[in-house]
Amino acid sequence: MVTGEANWGTPLDTGGEAFELFGNARKAWIYTYVNHHAETTVQDIVETLDLPERTVYEYVDDLEAAGFIDQSNDGRPAEYTAHEIDLQLVEGDAERRITSELVEAIARRLRDDDIDTYIDRHGLDGLAVALDYACEYADGTVTHQIMAREQELAPVEAGVILDALRPIVVD
């Protein structure tokens, strides 16, 4: 897929119900936090991510209802644990995987202008493609020049997004 311009009719940008939850970068950030900090509480999320308590409760309820996180204890305060995500979304000839790493990349748009700009230009589908390249970039099998050529991007843009996504695929 060429990501030279955002194509908002692609699988991840039109997405299914499961992915709709993560179109909101704050929900993605909460999921990512819970995924990296097992048995965390709403108060931990509020304090660490500096989000309003009411918003966190609402988003945690949404994530729990969708089956992405579960309450891991019976007591108060409630503690939550995340499930790894690995969903396949198919629309026509296009197939995309929705993974915990992709959700983390979406979440990072809140704090990383390079990822935010890339999503604005290429959509969520373009981000998913870039994340696939980032995995290969991290293991040394692909360079930013290869991604730039194959995706019809400027080499500097490919290098910037690969560097921004590298911490997600390396950790």
matplotlib code that plots the C-alpha trace (Angstrom):
import matplotlib.pyplot as plt

x = [0.0, 1.3, 1.1, 2.1, -1.3, -3.7, -6.2, -9.0, -10.9, -8.4, -9.1, -7.7, -9.1, -12.6, -11.9, -14.1, -15.7, -12.6, -10.3, -12.8, -11.8, -8.2, -9.0, -8.9, -5.3, -6.1, -7.8, -4.8, -2.5, -4.5, -4.4, -0.7, -0.1, -2.1, -0.3, 3.1, 2.0, 0.1, -2.3, -2.6, -5.4, -7.4, -5.7, -2.3, -3.4, -4.8, -1.6, 0.8, -0.9, -2.3, -5.8, -9.1, -10.4, -13.8, -12.3, -10.1, -13.0, -15.0, -12.2, -11.3, -15.0, -14.9, -11.6, -13.0, -16.3, -14.4, -12.3, -8.9, -8.4, -9.8, -10.1, -7.4, -8.6, -11.9, -11.1, -10.9, -9.3, -9.8, -6.6, -6.5, -4.4, -4.3, -4.6, -2.2, -4.0, -3.5, -6.5, -6.6, -8.7, -9.5, -11.3, -11.2, -7.6, -6.1, -5.2, -3.9, -3.0, -4.1, -1.5, -0.5, 2.4, 0.2, -2.0, 1.1, 2.2, -1.3, -1.0, 2.4, 0.9, -0.1, 3.5, 5.4, 4.9, 6.6, 4.1, 1.2, 2.3, 2.7, -0.8, -2.2, -0.5, -0.9, -3.7, -3.7, -3.3, -0.1, 1.1, 0.5, 2.6, 5.3, 5.3, 5.8, 8.8, 10.0, 10.2, 12.5, 14.4, 15.1, 16.5, 18.6, 16.8, 15.4, 16.8, 14.9, 15.8, 14.0, 10.9, 11.0, 11.3, 8.6, 6.1, 6.9, 8.0, 10.8, 13.8, 13.9, 10.2, 10.8, 13.9, 12.0, 9.0, 11.2, 13.2, 10.0, 8.6, 11.9, 11.4, 8.0, 9.4, 12.7, 11.2]
y = [0.0, 3.4, 5.8, 8.9, 10.5, 9.5, 7.0, 7.2, 4.3, 1.7, -1.1, 0.5, 3.9, 2.5, -0.2, -2.7, -2.3, -3.6, -1.1, 1.8, 1.8, 2.7, 5.5, 7.5, 8.0, 8.4, 5.0, 3.5, 5.2, 3.7, 0.3, 0.6, 1.7, -1.2, -3.6, -2.4, -2.2, -5.3, -5.0, -1.3, 0.8, 3.7, 6.0, 4.8, 5.7, 9.1, 10.1, 8.7, 9.8, 13.0, 12.3, 13.2, 10.5, 10.4, 10.0, 7.1, 5.3, 5.7, 4.5, 1.6, 0.5, 0.6, -1.4, -3.9, -4.3, -5.0, -7.6, -5.9, -5.5, -7.4, -6.6, -8.9, -8.8, -8.9, -6.1, -2.4, -0.6, -2.6, -3.7, -4.3, -6.4, -6.1, -8.9, -9.0, -8.0, -9.7, -9.3, -9.6, -7.1, -7.9, -5.6, -6.6, -7.4, -5.5, -7.3, -5.6, -6.9, -5.0, -5.7, -4.3, -2.7, -0.9, 0.3, 1.6, 3.5, 5.1, 6.1, 7.7, 10.2, 12.1, 12.7, 12.2, 14.9, 12.7, 9.9, 12.3, 14.0, 10.6, 9.5, 12.8, 12.3, 8.6, 7.4, 4.5, 2.1, 3.9, 3.7, -0.1, -0.4, 1.7, -0.4, -3.5, -1.8, -0.7, -4.4, -5.2, -1.9, -2.9, -6.3, -4.8, -6.4, -3.1, 0.4, 3.7, 4.0, 0.7, 1.8, 5.2, 3.6, 1.0, 3.3, 6.3, 8.5, 11.0, 9.2, 11.6, 10.9, 7.2, 7.6, 9.8, 7.4, 4.4, 6.0, 7.1, 3.5, 1.7, 1.9, 0.1, -2.9, -3.1, -3.2]
z = [0.0, -0.8, 2.1, 0.3, 1.3, 4.0, 2.7, 5.3, 3.6, 4.7, 7.1, 10.3, 9.5, 9.0, 11.5, 13.3, 16.7, 18.5, 16.9, 17.3, 21.0, 20.1, 17.7, 20.9, 21.8, 25.5, 25.6, 23.8, 26.4, 29.3, 27.7, 27.1, 30.7, 32.1, 29.7, 31.0, 34.7, 35.7, 38.6, 38.4, 39.8, 38.4, 40.8, 39.5, 36.0, 37.0, 38.8, 36.3, 33.1, 34.5, 33.2, 34.9, 37.2, 35.6, 32.1, 33.4, 35.0, 31.7, 29.5, 31.9, 31.7, 27.9, 27.8, 30.3, 28.4, 25.2, 26.9, 26.6, 30.3, 33.3, 37.0, 38.6, 42.2, 44.2, 46.5, 46.5, 45.0, 41.8, 40.1, 36.3, 34.0, 30.2, 27.7, 24.8, 21.6, 18.3, 16.0, 12.2, 10.4, 6.7, 4.3, 0.7, -0.3, 2.7, 5.9, 9.0, 12.4, 15.5, 18.1, 21.5, 19.8, 17.3, 20.2, 21.9, 18.8, 18.6, 22.3, 21.8, 19.4, 22.5, 23.4, 20.2, 17.5, 14.9, 15.3, 15.5, 12.3, 10.6, 11.6, 10.3, 6.9, 6.5, 8.8, 11.1, 8.3, 7.3, 10.9, 10.9, 7.8, 9.3, 12.5, 10.3, 8.8, 12.2, 13.3, 10.4, 10.9, 14.5, 13.5, 10.7, 7.7, 6.4, 6.1, 6.0, 2.4, 1.6, 3.4, 1.6, -1.8, -1.2, 0.4, -1.8, 1.2, 1.5, 3.1, 6.0, 6.8, 6.7, 9.0, 11.4, 11.8, 12.1, 14.8, 16.6, 16.5, 17.3, 21.1, 20.8, 18.9, 20.8, 24.3]

ax = plt.figure().add_subplot(projection="3d")
ax.plot(x, y, z, "-o")
ax.set_aspect("equal")
plt.show()
